[in-house]
Amino acid sequence: MANKTRKSKGDYIVAIPSYKRTETLKEKTLAVLQRYKIPASKIFIFVADKEEEENYRKALDSKCYTRLLSE
């Protein structure tokens, strides 16, 4: 029996929780996602607070993700 709630293959997001690891995120995680051609529109980064959000905005290229969210 087919799963009627399953969406198309294009209906997903990549949610990345991160805390004080801007360089690792940039050099490893986002690099791998780009290598596998995951669209930036699917990538959401979650950080702890506004201070972390500011640090990540400074360190990351905004073309590599669609949303950077904090509490």
MODELLER restraints for C-alpha pairs under 7 A, 6 or more apart:
rsr = mdl.restraints
at = mdl.atoms
rsr.add(forms.Gaussian(group=physical.xy_distance, feature=features.Distance(at['CA:12:A'], at['CA:42:A']), mean=6.87, stdev=0.5))
rsr.add(forms.Gaussian(group=physical.xy_distance, feature=features.Distance(at['CA:13:A'], at['CA:42:A']), mean=4.56, stdev=0.5))
rsr.add(forms.Gaussian(group=physical.xy_distance, feature=features.Distance(at['CA:13:A'], at['CA:43:A']), mean=5.96, stdev=0.5))
rsr.add(forms.Gaussian(group=physical.xy_distance, feature=features.Distance(at['CA:14:A'], at['CA:42:A']), mean=5.82, stdev=0.5))
rsr.add(forms.Gaussian(group=physical.xy_distance, feature=features.Distance(at['CA:14:A'], at['CA:43:A']), mean=4.82, stdev=0.5))
rsr.add(forms.Gaussian(group=physical.xy_distance, feature=features.Distance(at['CA:14:A'], at['CA:44:A']), mean=6.04, stdev=0.5))
rsr.add(forms.Gaussian(group=physical.xy_distance, feature=features.Distance(at['CA:15:A'], at['CA:43:A']), mean=6.28, stdev=0.5))
rsr.add(forms.Gaussian(group=physical.xy_distance, feature=features.Distance(at['CA:15:A'], at['CA:44:A']), mean=4.95, stdev=0.5))
rsr.add(forms.Gaussian(group=physical.xy_distance, feature=features.Distance(at['CA:15:A'], at['CA:45:A']), mean=5.99, stdev=0.5))
rsr.add(forms.Gaussian(group=physical.xy_distance, feature=features.Distance(at['CA:16:A'], at['CA:44:A']), mean=6.14, stdev=0.5))
rsr.add(forms.Gaussian(group=physical.xy_distance, feature=features.Distance(at['CA:16:A'], at['CA:45:A']), mean=4.72, stdev=0.5))
rsr.add(forms.Gaussian(group=physical.xy_distance, feature=features.Distance(at['CA:16:A'], at['CA:46:A']), mean=5.95, stdev=0.5))
rsr.add(forms.Gaussian(group=physical.xy_distance, feature=features.Distance(at['CA:17:A'], at['CA:45:A']), mean=5.94, stdev=0.5))
rsr.add(forms.Gaussian(group=physical.xy_distance, feature=features.Distance(at['CA:17:A'], at['CA:46:A']), mean=4.65, stdev=0.5))
rsr.add(forms.Gaussian(group=physical.xy_distance, feature=features.Distance(at['CA:17:A'], at['CA:47:A']), mean=6.10, stdev=0.5))
rsr.add(forms.Gaussian(group=physical.xy_distance, feature=features.Distance(at['CA:18:A'], at['CA:46:A']), mean=6.08, stdev=0.5))
rsr.add(forms.Gaussian(group=physical.xy_distance, feature=features.Distance(at['CA:18:A'], at['CA:47:A']), mean=5.33, stdev=0.5))
rsr.add(forms.Gaussian(group=physical.xy_distance, feature=features.Distance(at['CA:19:A'], at['CA:47:A']), mean=5.89, stdev=0.5))
rsr.add(forms.Gaussian(group=physical.xy_distance, feature=features.Distance(at['CA:19:A'], at['CA:48:A']), mean=6.49, stdev=0.5))
rsr.add(forms.Gaussian(group=physical.xy_distance, feature=features.Distance(at['CA:22:A'], at['CA:56:A']), mean=6.02, stdev=0.5))
rsr.add(forms.Gaussian(group=physical.xy_distance, feature=features.Distance(at['CA:22:A'], at['CA:59:A']), mean=6.45, stdev=0.5))
rsr.add(forms.Gaussian(group=physical.xy_distance, feature=features.Distance(at['CA:26:A'], at['CA:60:A']), mean=6.42, stdev=0.5))
rsr.add(forms.Gaussian(group=physical.xy_distance, feature=features.Distance(at['CA:30:A'], at['CA:64:A']), mean=6.91, stdev=0.5))
rsr.add(forms.Gaussian(group=physical.xy_distance, feature=features.Distance(at['CA:40:A'], at['CA:63:A']), mean=6.64, stdev=0.5))
rsr.add(forms.Gaussian(group=physical.xy_distance, feature=features.Distance(at['CA:40:A'], at['CA:64:A']), mean=5.11, stdev=0.5))
rsr.add(forms.Gaussian(group=physical.xy_distance, feature=features.Distance(at['CA:40:A'], at['CA:65:A']), mean=4.34, stdev=0.5))
rsr.add(forms.Gaussian(group=physical.xy_distance, feature=features.Distance(at['CA:40:A'], at['CA:66:A']), mean=5.55, stdev=0.5))
rsr.add(forms.Gaussian(group=physical.xy_distance, feature=features.Distance(at['CA:41:A'], at['CA:65:A']), mean=6.23, stdev=0.5))
rsr.add(forms.Gaussian(group=physical.xy_distance, feature=features.Distance(at['CA:41:A'], at['CA:66:A']), mean=4.78, stdev=0.5))
rsr.add(forms.Gaussian(group=physical.xy_distance, feature=features.Distance(at['CA:42:A'], at['CA:66:A']), mean=6.67, stdev=0.5))
rsr.add(forms.Gaussian(group=physical.xy_distance, feature=features.Distance(at['CA:43:A'], at['CA:65:A']), mean=4.88, stdev=0.5))
rsr.add(forms.Gaussian(group=physical.xy_distance, feature=features.Distance(at['CA:43:A'], at['CA:66:A']), mean=5.63, stdev=0.5))
rsr.add(forms.Gaussian(group=physical.xy_distance, feature=features.Distance(at['CA:43:A'], at['CA:67:A']), mean=6.95, stdev=0.5))
rsr.add(forms.Gaussian(group=physical.xy_distance, feature=features.Distance(at['CA:44:A'], at['CA:65:A']), mean=6.22, stdev=0.5))
rsr.add(forms.Gaussian(group=physical.xy_distance, feature=features.Distance(at['CA:44:A'], at['CA:66:A']), mean=5.96, stdev=0.5))
rsr.add(forms.Gaussian(group=physical.xy_distance, feature=features.Distance(at['CA:44:A'], at['CA:67:A']), mean=4.86, stdev=0.5))
rsr.add(forms.Gaussian(group=physical.xy_distance, feature=features.Distance(at['CA:44:A'], at['CA:68:A']), mean=6.05, stdev=0.5))
rsr.add(forms.Gaussian(group=physical.xy_distance, feature=features.Distance(at['CA:45:A'], at['CA:67:A']), mean=6.22, stdev=0.5))
rsr.add(forms.Gaussian(group=physical.xy_distance, feature=features.Distance(at['CA:45:A'], at['CA:68:A']), mean=4.81, stdev=0.5))
rsr.add(forms.Gaussian(group=physical.xy_distance, feature=features.Distance(at['CA:45:A'], at['CA:69:A']), mean=6.17, stdev=0.5))
rsr.add(forms.Gaussian(group=physical.xy_distance, feature=features.Distance(at['CA:46:A'], at['CA:68:A']), mean=5.98, stdev=0.5))
rsr.add(forms.Gaussian(group=physical.xy_distance, feature=features.Distance(at['CA:46:A'], at['CA:69:A']), mean=4.86, stdev=0.5))
rsr.add(forms.Gaussian(group=physical.xy_distance, feature=features.Distance(at['CA:46:A'], at['CA:70:A']), mean=5.88, stdev=0.5))
rsr.add(forms.Gaussian(group=physical.xy_distance, feature=features.Distance(at['CA:47:A'], at['CA:53:A']), mean=6.17, stdev=0.5))
rsr.add(forms.Gaussian(group=physical.xy_distance, feature=features.Distance(at['CA:47:A'], at['CA:69:A']), mean=6.13, stdev=0.5))
rsr.add(forms.Gaussian(group=physical.xy_distance, feature=features.Distance(at['CA:47:A'], at['CA:70:A']), mean=4.98, stdev=0.5))
rsr.add(forms.Gaussian(group=physical.xy_distance, feature=features.Distance(at['CA:48:A'], at['CA:70:A']), mean=5.57, stdev=0.5))
rsr.add(forms.Gaussian(group=physical.xy_distance, feature=features.Distance(at['CA:48:A'], at['CA:71:A']), mean=6.29, stdev=0.5))
rsr.add(forms.Gaussian(group=physical.xy_distance, feature=features.Distance(at['CA:49:A'], at['CA:70:A']), mean=4.97, stdev=0.5))
rsr.add(forms.Gaussian(group=physical.xy_distance, feature=features.Distance(at['CA:49:A'], at['CA:71:A']), mean=5.37, stdev=0.5))
rsr.add(forms.Gaussian(group=physical.xy_distance, feature=features.Distance(at['CA:50:A'], at['CA:70:A']), mean=6.02, stdev=0.5))
rsr.add(forms.Gaussian(group=physical.xy_distance, feature=features.Distance(at['CA:53:A'], at['CA:68:A']), mean=6.95, stdev=0.5))
rsr.add(forms.Gaussian(group=physical.xy_distance, feature=features.Distance(at['CA:53:A'], at['CA:70:A']), mean=6.25, stdev=0.5))
